[in-house]
């Protein structure tokens, strides 16, 4: 006789502590595009630190599917009262709802708060388990009368599943650096030699201005980043938001959790002048996959060109020295192309409960998608790299 299949159980959790960390991380590791930002420790830190909570407009709806006691699928979703911290912009959609006397918020977002990084979102042990998640999300949205669901920065499997379920597809553009295939760059100068002459000269001028200002960098990796370093970084981080008249998303308690639970995934660049720290930039890394993400930066005093040095040139030199494959420079920023980062399409998927608005948004996305395609083609024609030598 064959044993009866284990019963499947769908559940929604408002507290990360209700989800088994070891099972979640083990399932994440099996996905096509895992990132540190989807680890249980990262998601829990967002919640426990007060960074992403109902008070800040992020109410966790962590969906899990178990077979018996084994976690076989799940996704971190958030009931949102606004569109801040997502980096896939739907303000115009919200305004259209408002003008027609309809409520756009709250909505459901499947994403990592404040983190515009592509990666696996619908994590699952097999396709059958993954296919259970999208109907469950829709049922969750319908039961709570939510206007829509937004799956942001998913991987190919996520987007394919959403498309098969009839969700709308959207594309945006970021700028990523990739190491030279076949023969990785030997060092930063080797990378520069591949750029067009005017780009090389501009970078050299910017780096010279920083060096002439007496700025020197200290690079700290993992456990080398001590509490005092995190304190200084957080001061710089909050300064960046204050300069734009806004409030930082992440609390100091969040970074304390990173130091305690995910130290191996961080690299900190501290710039000093005259022996005094004046700026810091933070890099998230996955050493196993050779992938790095530029995350945050800030300074205590202005130094010309220091932003470029701290956020691009120092991280790129570090990535090259360690043979990393990819460095993502964050959301948007066409100026990054001049520094060797090339356009990359980042997709999202959307489900809208209102049929008429779903049709209108579908037509809008068709037009927007054509524009994005033309924009990316134009950008790729403006490559900062030299043409390969003939013969």
Secondary structure, 3 states (H helix, E strand, C coil): CCCCCCCEEEEEECCHHHCCHHHHHHHHHCCCCCCHHHCHHHHHHHHHCCCCCHHHCEEEEEEEEEECCEEEEEEEEEEECCCCCCCCCCHHHHHHHHHCCCCCCCEEEECCCCCCCCCCCCEECCHHHHHHHHHHHHHHHHHCCCCEEEEECCCHHHHHHHHHCCCEEEEEEEEEEECCCCCCCCCHHHHHHCECHHHHHHHHHHHHHHHHCCEEEEEEEHHHCCHHHHHHHHHHHHHHHHHCCCCCCCCHHHHHHHHHHCHHHEEEEEEEECCEEEEEEEEEEECCCCEEEEEEEEECCCCCCHHHHHHHHHHHHHHHHCCCCEEEEEECCHHHHHHCCEEEEEEEEEEECCHHHHHHHHHHHHHHHHHHHHHHHHHHHCCCECCCCCC
